Amino acid sequence: MDIRIKMESAYVTRSSAFIEYMKLHLLSLEQDLEKNPESINVIDIPGQIEATRHILSVALDIMARSERI
């Protein structure tokens, strides 16, 4: 196996793992907000949710683009 293919495969695996982490993090934030809507005053959970959605969207777009190459 070519070293470049091996490196690209490792990159995709790590990238996929990070994307799965972001999905779980987003789910956790959404559940926290559902369970405790008053937490809006303690920490900015809605802001964290929006930021996580944005980062996840960008990561998924990058992954989709790299698969088309």
N, C-alpha and C positions, 0 to 999 in steps of 0.2 A: 504494500500500500504506500502510495506517495505521501510524503510528510505533510505536504500542503493539504491533501484531503483529510488526513488525520487531524491536523490543526483546525480545519474548518468544521469538522465533525464535533470536536471538543467545544468549539465556540458555540455552535448551535445548541449543544446540550446545556452548556452553562447559561446561554441566553434563554432557553426554554425554561430552565429552572428558575431564573430570575423573574420571568413573566408569570410563572405559576405562583411564586411568592407574592408578587404584586396583586394578583387576583385574590389570594387568601387575605392579604392585608386589607384590601378594599372591602371584602366581605366582613371581616372583623370590625372595621370602622362602622359599616352600615348597621351591623348588629348592635354595636355599642350605642349608636344613636337611637335605634329603635327601643332598646331597653331603658335608656335614660335620656329622654329628650331635653331635660334640663341641663345636661352636660354642655349644651351650647354655651352657657355662661362660664363654664370652667375652662374648657379648651375648645378650640375651633374645629370640632369634628367635621362639620359640613365643608370647611375649607380644606381639611386634610383629604376628605373624600374626593372633592373636585380635583385637587392636585394629583392624587393617586390615579384617578380616571384619566387625566391628561397624560401622565407619564406612561401608563399602560397603553393608551392609544398610540402614542408615538412609538413605543417599543414594538407593538404589533405591526404598525405600518413599516417600520424598518425591517422586521423579520419577513414580512410579505414581499417587500421589495427585493431582499436578498435571495429569496427563493425563486424569483422570476429571472434572475441574472443567469 
